[in-house]
């Protein structure tokens, strides 16, 4: 959430400290800070606080409590007048579980045009683009108090229906892209034509876009089910500021404050007359329940010795209603603080607002006995043994093509299930590993992999081994190794002592593909392979990442091949790779030609095999 210091200042009479000091205050008492750029602070608001803190008002309230500086005015504590009804607009909600509240307002006689300088600057300060005075007003109120809003061109619209998409229904959004809509996507539609006007909680449609010719508008302030909005955004790959807020479930009560705020701003900026407002609210939200906590529990959990007055002051600074009897606090949070559910939530509020640095340090209590780590050590011993036998451990994804548990929204459409075996993904890892084997293995070495991981739904750990030519054997059974029970893991390898190794030097790797070139020579019998390798290394250059002997062959004089009579053949492999670009065949061939030429110049009896 990007916030502007100038925007925050409107909530305070006292001058706020610098952006850096505000950043420090939020970091130590509330949220991490992603960036500070001039007057702008980018705050990482966690999901449990997104319902109230994805807004300037929410973060101003946090600063008020942290700095103990009162707000000049809190828009969410204002007593709102009732909406005036209207016969010019009807609202029908087909499923109240997906749309808990829908407020629609009819405004006639507006004049669409550029926004005033103060509004453009406010939006641009937090990375928003100014569009026109109507759209900017809806965006400003959303960023101010956290309620997403939308404005439709009201020409020809007499009613709104909130319903699920029909089979094969399509809609063009404001940016011009057309979307095929799945059935569970919630839509805002025209009651007359049935045409989609917008994807509920996500994006408006082109059909009712605000333009310079617009004179009548319908303003929407609603509350949509967070799961429904999140699924729609994910399946359509359409993520917006509105969807981010709705998927974190703001209170339906916020919709009324959003509507009052945006209507006041629109009539100020664009003129017009509010004809009436329809508030369809099938099941009004109940006040949040009170939560109780004792002073003893607060100090016991935190390891603190806070006084009753200090704790009560924190609750009041946060805007909570608080009653106390003895050392028991009964706290009623405001409607926007949906994260306050249990007593531990109140303990956290006290700790973070006063400051965890105010809690004295203390030694941790000693642990009676020791944890049973036999299973862990058994797995580690098994890994050590496998690695000494030439295996490499891999960790693959838990997703598979087939399985007992299917994912509702798979990240990879080709793997929509949770794996019931490690085999499928391990085979894929083996095939991918073969591509890079020349860089890490000698020619006759096998690529051997193993994985210890969780499978579903049994949620037990399996061990599987895989080599390039066959499934590895473990114990007496060849093939994929059976599930290893807890007892087997604990008992395995108790008398095993790992070997000692000298660690090699790690080098950076290239992201570009490699090319292999083989150099084979007929040489006199007395020639040593090491002498040839020295020449190859001296002439292969920096492109040669690996050079090794992979074949030796000796022909007896009795064979009728004069070229090799009484000689032997050495074959070396060069693995060539660039750190700067994809290597071309011509470059690899040039290295090969240079090496062969150098070898033949070194000794005329060395003859290259073709």
C-alpha positions in Angstrom: 0.0 0.0 0.0 1.6 3.2 -1.2 0.8 6.2 1.1 1.6 9.9 0.8 2.8 11.9 3.8 0.8 14.9 2.6 -2.3 12.8 2.4 -1.7 11.4 5.9 -1.3 14.9 7.3 -4.9 15.7 6.6 -5.8 13.4 9.5 -3.7 15.3 12.0 -3.5 18.8 13.5 0.1 18.2 14.7 2.8 18.1 12.0 3.9 14.5 11.3 7.5 13.6 11.5 9.6 12.8 8.4 8.9 9.9 6.1 11.9 8.1 7.5 10.7 8.4 11.1 7.2 7.4 10.1 8.8 4.4 8.4 10.6 3.5 11.6 7.5 3.8 13.7 5.5 1.5 11.4 8.4 -1.0 11.1 8.8 -1.4 14.9 5.1 -1.4 15.8 3.0 -2.6 12.8 4.3 -3.3 9.3 7.4 -3.8 7.2 8.3 -1.0 4.8 9.0 -1.9 1.2 10.4 1.5 0.1 10.6 5.2 1.0 10.8 7.6 -2.0 10.5 11.2 -1.1 7.0 11.8 0.3 5.8 8.3 -0.6 6.0 5.3 1.8 5.3 1.8 0.5 3.9 -0.3 3.4 3.6 -4.1 3.3 0.2 -4.6 4.8 -0.3 -8.2 6.0 -3.6 -10.0 5.1 -4.9 -10.0 8.7 -4.9 -6.2 8.6 -5.8 -5.6 5.0 -9.5 -5.1 5.9 -8.7 -1.8 7.6 -5.1 -0.8 6.7 -5.2 -0.8 2.9 -6.1 2.8 3.2 -4.7 6.2 4.3 -7.3 6.3 7.1 -6.3 2.9 8.4 -2.6 3.7 8.5 -3.3 7.1 10.0 -5.2 5.4 12.8 -2.2 3.1 13.3 0.2 6.1 13.6 -2.2 7.8 15.9 -2.0 4.9 18.3 1.8 4.4 17.9 2.7 8.0 18.3 -0.1 8.7 20.8 -1.2 11.6 18.6 -5.0 12.0 18.2 -6.7 12.1 14.8 -8.2 15.4 13.8 -11.2 13.5 12.5 -12.0 9.9 11.9 -14.4 9.5 8.9 -15.4 6.0 10.1 -16.7 7.3 13.5 -19.0 9.8 11.9 -22.7 9.3 12.3 -24.1 8.8 8.8 -27.6 10.0 7.7 -29.9 7.4 6.2 -29.9 7.1 2.4 -32.9 8.5 0.6 -34.6 5.8 -1.5 -35.4 6.2 -5.2 -37.7 4.7 -7.8 -35.3 5.4 -10.6 -33.1 2.5 -9.8 -33.7 -1.1 -8.7 -31.1 -3.5 -7.3 -31.5 -7.3 -7.3 -29.0 -9.6 -5.6 -29.4 -13.2 -6.7 -27.1 -14.7 -4.1 -26.7 -12.8 -0.8 -23.8 -15.1 0.1 -21.7 -13.7 -2.7 -23.0 -10.1 -2.5 -23.7 -9.1 1.1 -24.5 -5.5 0.4 -25.0 -3.4 -2.7 -25.6 0.4 -2.6 -26.4 2.1 -5.8 -26.8 5.9 -6.3 -28.2 7.8 -9.2 -26.5 11.2 -10.0 -27.8 13.3 -12.8 -26.4 16.3 -14.6 -22.7 15.7 -13.9 -20.0 17.3 -16.1 -17.1 15.0 -16.8 -13.7 16.7 -17.1 -10.2 16.9 -15.8 -9.7 16.6 -12.0 -8.4 19.6 -10.0 -4.7 19.8 -9.4 -4.8 18.7 -5.8 -6.6 15.5 -6.7 -4.3 14.7 -9.6 -1.2 15.3 -7.4 -2.7 13.1 -4.6 -3.3 10.2 -6.9 0.0 10.6 -8.8 1.9 10.7 -5.4 0.9 7.1 -4.8 1.4 5.8 -8.4 -2.2 6.3 -9.7 -3.0 7.8 -13.1 -5.6 10.5 -13.3 -8.4 9.7 -15.7 -11.3 12.2 -15.1 -13.0 13.8 -12.2 -15.6 11.0 -11.8 -13.2 8.0 -11.9 -10.6 9.9 -9.9 -13.2 10.5 -7.1 -13.9 6.8 -6.8 -10.2 6.0 -6.7 -9.5 8.7 -4.2 -12.1 7.5 -1.7 -11.0 3.9 -2.1 -7.4 4.9 -1.3 -8.6 7.1 1.5 -10.8 4.8 3.5 -10.4 1.4 1.8 -13.8 0.9 0.2 -13.7 0.0 -3.6 -16.1 2.0 -5.7 -17.2 2.1 -9.3 -19.2 4.5 -11.5 -21.3 3.5 -14.5 -22.6 5.6 -17.3 -26.3 5.7 -16.4 -27.8 6.1 -19.9 -30.5 3.5 -20.3 -29.9 1.9 -17.0 -32.9 1.5 -14.8 -31.7 -1.4 -12.6 -28.8 -3.5 -11.5 -28.8 -7.3 -11.1 -25.9 -9.0 -9.3 -25.7 -12.6 -10.6 -23.4 -15.4 -11.7 -22.2 -15.5 -15.3 -24.1 -17.6 -17.8 -22.6 -20.4 -19.9 -20.2 -19.0 -22.5 -20.9 -15.4 -21.5 -18.4 -12.8 -22.6 -17.6 -9.3 -21.5 -15.2 -6.6 -22.7 -13.5 -4.8 -19.8 -12.6 -1.1 -19.7 -9.1 -1.7 -21.1 -10.6 -3.3 -24.2 -9.8 -7.0 -23.6 -12.6 -9.5 -24.1 -13.0 -12.3 -21.5 -14.9 -15.6 -21.6 -16.4 -15.8 -18.2 -16.6 -19.0 -16.1 -20.0 -19.7 -14.5 -18.9 -18.9 -10.9 -17.8 -15.4 -11.8 -20.1 -12.8 -10.2 -21.3 -10.0 -12.5 -23.0 -6.6 -12.3 -25.6 -6.6 -15.1 -28.2 -4.4 -16.7 -31.6 -5.5 -15.5 -33.1 -4.5 -18.9 -30.8 -6.2 -21.4 -29.0 -8.6 -19.1 -25.7 -7.4 -20.5 -22.7 -7.5 -18.2 -21.6 -4.1 -16.9 -18.7 -5.3 -14.8 -17.0 -8.2 -13.0 -18.1 -7.8 -9.4 -15.2 -6.6 -7.2 -12.7 -6.9 -10.0 -13.2 -4.6 -13.1 -15.8 -2.5 -14.8 -16.9 -3.2 -18.4 -16.7 -1.2 -21.6 -20.5 -1.2 -21.9 -21.0 1.5 -19.2 -17.7 3.3 -19.3 -17.6 7.0 -18.2 -16.8 9.3 -21.1 -16.8 13.0 -21.7 -20.3 12.7 -23.0 -21.6 11.2 -19.8 -24.2 13.3 -17.9 -25.9 10.7 -15.7 -24.1 8.1 -13.6 -24.8 5.2 -11.3 -22.3 4.9 -8.4 -21.7 1.5 -6.9 -20.5 0.9 -3.3 -20.8 -2.8 -2.5 -19.5 -5.7 -0.4 -18.7 -8.9 -2.3 -17.6 -12.2 -0.9 -13.8 -12.4 -0.7 -13.5 -16.0 -1.9 -15.7 -15.3 -5.0 -13.6 -12.2 -5.9 -10.3 -13.9 -5.4 -11.3 -16.9 -7.6 -12.5 -14.6 -10.3 -9.3 -12.6 -10.3 -7.2 -15.7 -10.4 -9.1 -17.5 -13.1 -9.2 -14.4 -15.3 -5.6 -13.4 -14.3 -7.1 -9.9 -13.6 -5.7 -8.4 -10.4 -6.8 -4.9 -9.4 -6.8 -2.6 -6.4 -10.5 -3.5 -5.8 -10.0 -7.2 -5.9 -7.1 -7.0 -3.5 -9.3 -5.2 -1.0 -12.4 -7.4 -1.4 -10.5 -10.7 -1.1 -9.4 -9.5 2.3 -13.0 -9.2 3.4 -13.7 -5.6 4.5 -16.8 -5.1 6.6 -20.1 -4.5 4.8 -20.5 -1.4 7.0 -17.7 0.3 5.1 -19.8 0.4 2.0 -22.0 3.2 3.4 -19.1 5.3 4.4 -17.6 4.9 0.9 -20.9 5.9 -0.7 -21.3 9.1 1.4 -17.7 10.1 0.8 -17.7 9.6 -3.0 -21.1 11.3 -3.5 -19.9 14.4 -1.7 -16.7 14.5 -3.7 -18.4 13.8 -7.1 -21.0 16.6 -6.6 -18.2 18.9 -5.5 -16.0 18.2 -8.6 -18.6 17.5 -11.3 -21.8 19.0 -10.1 -25.0 17.1 -10.6 -27.8 16.1 -8.3 -28.1 13.0 -6.3 -31.6 11.7 -7.2 -31.6 8.9 -4.7 -29.7 5.9 -3.3 -30.8 2.2 -3.1 -29.2 0.2 -0.2 -29.8 -3.5 -0.7 -28.6 -5.1 2.5 -30.2 -8.6 3.0 -28.5 -9.6 6.2 -27.0 -6.6 8.1 -23.7 -7.4 9.8 -23.8 -7.8 13.5 -21.4 -5.8 15.7 -18.1 -7.5 16.3 -18.3 -9.6 19.5 -16.5 -8.4 22.6 -13.2 -10.1 23.6 -11.9 -10.4 27.1 -8.4 -10.7 28.4 -6.8 -10.4 31.8 -3.9 -8.2 32.8 -2.2 -11.4 34.2 -2.5 -13.1 30.8 -1.1 -10.1 29.0 1.9 -9.8 31.2 2.3 -13.6 31.4 2.4 -14.0 27.6 4.6 -11.0 27.0 6.9 -11.4 30.0 6.1 -7.9 30.9 4.9 -6.0 34.0 2.6 -3.4 32.3 0.2 -1.6 34.6 -3.5 -1.7 34.2 -3.6 2.0 33.1 -1.0 1.4 30.4 -3.0 -1.4 28.9 -6.3 0.4 29.0 -4.7 3.4 27.4 -3.5 1.2 24.4 -7.0 0.0 23.8 -8.4 3.5 23.8 -5.7 4.8 21.5 -6.7 2.0 19.0 -10.3 3.1 19.1 -11.6 0.1 21.0 -14.4 0.3 23.5 -13.1 -1.0 26.8 -14.6 -1.9 30.1 -12.6 -3.3 33.0 -13.6 -5.2 36.1 -10.7 -6.0 38.4 -7.8 -7.0 36.1 -10.2 -8.2 33.3 -10.6 -6.1 30.2 -13.6 -6.5 28.0 -12.9 -5.0 24.6 -15.2 -4.3 21.7 -13.3 -3.6 18.5 -14.8 -1.2 15.8 -16.4 -2.8 12.8 -13.3 -2.5 10.6 -11.0 -4.4 13.0 -12.1 -7.9 11.9 -8.8 -9.3 13.0 -9.6 -9.0 16.8 -11.2 -12.4 17.6 -9.5 -14.0 20.6 -7.7 -12.8 23.7 -4.2 -13.4 22.1 -5.1 -10.7 19.5 -5.4 -8.2 22.3 -2.2 -9.3 23.9 -0.5 -8.7 20.5 -2.0 -5.2 20.3 -0.6 -4.3 23.7 2.8 -5.6 23.0 3.3 -4.0 19.6 1.8 -0.6 20.5 3.8 -0.2 23.7 6.8 -1.7 22.0 8.4 -5.1 22.3 11.6 -3.3 23.2 9.9 -2.3 26.5 9.6 -6.0 27.4 12.7 -6.9 29.6 15.0 -9.6 28.3 14.8 -13.0 30.1 16.4 -16.4 29.7 14.3 -19.1 28.2 13.2 -21.8 30.6 15.1 -25.1 30.4 13.5 -27.9 28.5 12.8 -31.1 30.5 14.2 -34.1 28.6 15.3 -34.0 25.0 13.3 -34.2 21.8 13.2 -37.6 20.0 15.2 -37.0 16.8 15.8 -40.6 15.9 13.7 -40.4 12.7 15.5 -37.2 11.6 18.9 -38.7 12.2 17.8 -41.9 10.4 16.9 -39.9 7.3 20.1 -37.9 7.4 22.2 -41.1 7.6 20.3 -42.5 4.7 21.0 -39.4 2.7 24.7 -39.6 3.5 24.9 -43.2 2.3 23.1 -42.5 -0.9 25.3 -39.5 -1.7 28.4 -41.6 -1.1 27.0 -44.1 -3.7 26.8 -41.3 -6.3 23.2 -40.1 -5.8 22.1 -36.5 -5.9 19.2 -35.3 -3.8 16.4 -33.4 -5.5 13.3 -31.7 -4.3 10.4 -31.6 -6.8 7.0 -30.0 -6.6 4.1 -31.7 -4.8 1.9 -31.4 -8.0 1.3 -34.2 -10.5 -0.8 -35.0 -13.6 -2.9 -37.6 -11.7 -3.7 -38.1 -8.0 -6.4 -38.6 -5.4 -6.7 -34.9 -4.4 -7.4 -32.4 -7.2 -6.6 -28.7 -6.8 -9.4 -26.2 -7.3 -7.1 -23.6 -8.9 -3.8 -25.3 -10.0 -0.8 -23.1 -10.8 0.1 -25.5 -13.6 -2.8 -26.7 -15.6 -0.8 -29.8 -16.7 -0.4 -30.8 -13.0 -3.8 -30.4 -11.4 -3.4 -33.0 -8.6 -1.4 -33.6 -5.5 1.1 -36.4 -6.0 0.5 -39.9 -4.6 4.0 -41.0 -5.6 7.4 -39.4 -6.1 8.0 -41.4 -9.3 6.4 -39.0 -11.9 8.3 -35.9 -10.9 11.5 -37.8 -10.3 11.4 -39.2 -13.9 11.0 -35.6 -15.2 13.9 -34.5 -13.0 16.0 -37.3 -14.5 15.2 -36.3 -18.1 16.0 -32.7 -17.4 19.2 -33.7 -15.6 20.4 -35.7 -18.6 20.6 -32.4 -20.6 23.2 -31.1 -18.1 25.0 -34.4 -17.4 28.1 -33.6 -19.7 28.9 -30.6 -17.5 28.9 -32.6 -14.2 29.5 -36.2 -15.0 32.0 -38.3 -16.9 30.8 -40.1 -20.0 30.3 -43.5 -18.4 28.9 -42.2 -15.1 25.1 -42.6 -14.5 23.0 -39.8 -13.4 21.4 -41.0 -10.1 18.8 -39.1 -8.2 16.8 -39.6 -5.0 14.1 -37.7 -3.2 12.5 -37.9 0.2 9.2 -36.1 0.3 5.6 -36.0 1.2 2.9 -37.7 -0.9 -0.9 -37.2 -0.6 -3.3 -38.1 0.9 -1.5 -40.4 3.2 1.0 -37.6 4.0 3.8 -40.1 4.5 7.3 -39.7 3.3 8.7 -41.8 0.5 12.2 -42.5 -0.6 12.8 -43.0 -4.3 16.0 -43.6 -6.3 16.3 -43.2 -10.0 19.3 -43.7 -12.4 19.6 -43.1 -16.1 19.2 -46.7 -17.1 17.1 -48.4 -14.4 15.4 -47.9 -11.1 17.9 -48.2 -8.3 17.7 -51.2 -6.0 17.5 -50.7 -2.2 17.9 -53.7 0.0 16.7 -56.8 -1.8 14.0 -55.3 -4.0 14.6 -53.8 -7.4 12.3 -51.2 -8.7 10.7 -48.2 -6.9 11.5 -48.5 -3.3 8.6 -49.1 -0.9 7.3 -46.5 1.5 9.6 -46.2 4.5 7.8 -46.4 7.8 8.8 -44.5 10.8 10.4 -47.5 12.3 12.5 -48.2 9.2 13.7 -44.6 9.1 14.7 -44.6 12.8 16.5 -48.0 12.5 18.3 -47.4 9.3 22.1 -47.0 9.3 22.6 -46.8 13.1 26.2 -48.1 12.8 27.1 -46.0 9.8 30.0 -43.6 10.0 30.2 -41.0 7.2 33.4 -40.5 5.2 35.4 -37.4 5.2 35.7 -35.3 2.1 37.7 -32.2 1.0 35.2 -29.7 -0.4 36.0 -28.6 -3.9 35.9 -25.0 -5.1 32.5 -23.7 -6.2 32.3 -21.8 -9.4 29.6 -19.7 -11.0 27.5 -21.4 -13.7 26.4 -20.1 -17.0 22.8 -19.7 -18.0 23.6 -20.4 -21.6 23.5 -23.9 -23.2 26.7 -25.9 -23.8 28.1 -27.7 -26.8 30.2 -30.9 -26.7 33.1 -31.6 -29.1 35.1 -34.9 -29.0 38.8 -35.0 -30.0 40.2 -38.5 -30.8 43.8 -39.3 -31.8 45.9 -42.2 -33.0 49.2 -42.0 -31.0 52.2 -44.2 -30.4 51.7 -46.8 -27.7 54.2 -45.1 -25.3 52.3 -41.8 -25.4 50.6 -40.8 -22.1 47.1 -39.4 -22.0 48.2 -36.6 -19.6 50.6 -35.2 -22.2 47.7 -34.9 -24.7 45.4 -33.3 -22.1 48.0 -30.6 -21.4 48.0 -29.6 -25.0 44.2 -29.6 -25.3 43.8 -27.5 -22.1 46.4 -25.0 -23.3 44.6 -24.4 -26.6 40.9 -24.9 -25.8 40.6 -21.4 -24.3 38.1 -20.0 -21.8 35.1 -21.6 -23.5 36.2 -25.1 -22.3 34.3 -25.7 -19.0 35.3 -29.3 -18.8 37.9 -31.6 -20.5 38.2 -35.3 -19.7 39.4 -38.6 -21.2 36.4 -40.9 -21.9 37.8 -43.6 -24.2 41.1 -45.5 -24.8 41.5 -48.1 -27.5 44.5 -50.1 -28.7 44.7 -51.9 -32.0 47.2 -54.8 -32.3 49.5 -54.9 -35.4 47.7 -57.9 -36.8 44.7 -55.8 -37.8 44.7 -54.6 -41.4 44.1 -50.9 -40.6 47.4 -49.3 -41.4 46.4 -46.0 -39.8 46.2 -47.6 -36.4 48.7 -50.4 -36.6 50.7 -50.6 -33.4 49.1 -47.5 -32.0 46.4 -46.6 -29.5 43.6 -44.1 -29.5 42.7 -41.6 -26.9 39.4 -39.8 -27.0 38.8 -36.6 -25.0 35.6 -34.7 -24.5 35.4 -30.9 -24.4 32.4 -29.3 -22.9 32.2 -25.7 -24.3 30.1 -23.0 -22.9 30.0 -19.2 -22.9 29.0 -17.0 -19.9 28.0 -14.2 -22.2 25.8 -15.6 -25.0 24.5 -18.8 -26.6 27.5 -20.5 -28.2 27.4 -21.0 -32.0 28.5 -24.1 -33.8 31.0 -22.0 -35.7 32.6 -21.0 -32.4 32.8 -24.6 -31.1 34.2 -25.8 -34.4 36.9 -23.1 -34.2 38.0 -24.3 -30.8 38.1 -27.9 -32.1 40.1 -27.0 -35.1 42.6 -25.0 -33.0 43.1 -27.9 -30.6 43.6 -30.5 -33.3 46.0 -28.3 -35.2 48.0 -27.7 -32.0 48.1 -31.5 -31.3 49.4 -32.4 -34.7 52.0 -29.6 -34.6 53.3 -30.9 -31.3 53.9 -34.4 -32.6 53.7 -35.4 -36.3 52.9 -39.0 -35.2 49.7 -37.9 -33.5 46.9 -38.3 -36.1 43.4 -37.0 -35.6 40.6 -39.5 -36.0 37.6 -38.4 -38.0 
